[in-house]
Amino acid sequence: MAHSLSPECTPLKIAYDSCFNAWFEGYLQPAPRGISSQERLKRMELKRKEYDERCGKLWEDYRACLQKAVKDSGLTDMLKEARLENPLTSIPPPDSGKSPA
């Protein structure tokens, strides 16, 4: 796994990445055939709760470390400027597979 923006955040990143990858593997398992829409929704909600319980705290700790690292490195102003110059007002459509001209 790659290092984080700040060396202090790398252990948190590794812990979160490991948790997320284990959770996501289970999330990707197909739902049993023949279950109702309501059962699918219930399964999705259980997966969300499972993520929150297992990985939520790790994510919050890692995110807080990253935010501090961004601030400490002076990137906050650069990010604000970039967002002003190129605001993401909508999600771009998926690439149609065409190569750039």
C-alpha positions as CSV (number, residue, x, y, z in Angstrom):
1,M,0.0,0.0,0.0
2,A,1.2,3.5,-0.8
3,H,2.3,6.0,1.8
4,S,0.1,8.8,2.9
5,L,0.5,12.6,2.4
6,S,2.3,12.8,5.7
7,P,4.4,10.1,7.4
8,E,2.4,10.6,10.6
9,C,-0.7,9.5,8.7
10,T,0.7,6.4,7.0
11,P,-0.1,4.0,9.9
12,L,-3.7,5.3,9.9
13,K,-3.9,4.9,6.2
14,I,-2.6,1.3,6.3
15,A,-5.1,0.5,9.1
16,Y,-8.0,2.1,7.2
17,D,-7.1,0.6,3.8
18,S,-6.9,-2.9,5.3
19,C,-10.3,-2.5,7.0
20,F,-11.9,-1.0,3.9
21,N,-10.5,-3.6,1.5
22,A,-11.8,-6.5,3.8
23,W,-15.2,-4.8,4.1
24,F,-15.4,-4.1,0.4
25,E,-14.6,-7.7,-0.6
26,G,-17.7,-8.7,1.4
27,Y,-19.8,-5.9,0.0
28,L,-19.0,-7.1,-3.6
29,Q,-20.3,-10.5,-2.9
30,P,-23.5,-10.9,-4.9
31,A,-26.8,-11.0,-3.1
32,P,-28.6,-14.3,-3.0
33,R,-30.8,-15.0,-6.0
34,G,-34.5,-14.5,-5.6
35,I,-34.4,-12.0,-2.7
36,S,-36.9,-9.2,-2.7
37,S,-36.1,-5.5,-3.2
38,Q,-36.9,-4.9,0.4
39,E,-34.4,-7.7,1.4
40,R,-31.8,-6.1,-0.9
41,L,-32.3,-2.7,0.8
42,K,-32.0,-4.4,4.2
43,R,-28.8,-6.1,3.1
44,M,-27.3,-2.8,1.9
45,E,-28.2,-1.1,5.2
46,L,-26.5,-3.9,7.1
47,K,-23.4,-3.5,5.0
48,R,-23.4,0.2,5.7
49,K,-23.7,-0.4,9.4
50,E,-20.9,-3.0,9.3
51,Y,-18.7,-0.4,7.5
52,D,-19.5,2.2,10.2
53,E,-18.8,-0.2,13.0
54,R,-15.6,-1.7,11.6
55,C,-14.0,1.1,9.6
56,G,-15.8,4.4,10.4
57,K,-13.5,5.4,13.3
58,L,-10.4,4.5,11.4
59,W,-11.6,6.7,8.5
60,E,-12.4,9.6,10.8
61,D,-8.9,9.4,12.4
62,Y,-7.2,9.1,9.0
63,R,-9.2,12.0,7.5
64,A,-8.4,14.2,10.5
65,C,-4.7,13.4,10.1
66,L,-4.9,14.3,6.4
67,Q,-6.7,17.5,7.0
68,K,-4.1,18.5,9.5
69,A,-1.3,17.5,7.1
70,V,-2.9,19.6,4.3
71,K,-3.1,22.6,6.6
72,D,0.4,22.2,8.0
73,S,1.9,21.9,4.5
74,G,0.2,25.1,3.3
75,L,-1.9,23.4,0.7
76,T,-5.2,24.8,2.1
77,D,-4.9,28.0,0.1
78,M,-3.9,26.2,-3.0
79,L,-6.9,23.9,-2.8
80,K,-9.3,26.9,-2.2
81,E,-7.8,28.6,-5.3
82,A,-8.1,25.5,-7.4
83,R,-11.7,25.0,-6.4
84,L,-12.5,28.7,-7.3
85,E,-10.7,28.4,-10.7
86,N,-12.2,25.0,-11.5
87,P,-15.4,24.4,-9.5
88,L,-16.9,20.9,-9.7
89,T,-20.5,21.9,-10.2
90,S,-21.6,18.6,-11.5
91,I,-20.2,15.1,-12.0
92,P,-18.7,14.7,-15.4
93,P,-20.2,12.0,-17.6
94,P,-18.3,8.8,-17.9
95,D,-15.6,8.6,-20.5
96,S,-17.0,7.0,-23.6
97,G,-13.8,5.2,-24.3
98,K,-12.6,7.6,-26.9
99,S,-9.0,8.7,-26.8
100,P,-8.3,12.4,-26.7
101,A,-7.8,14.1,-30.1
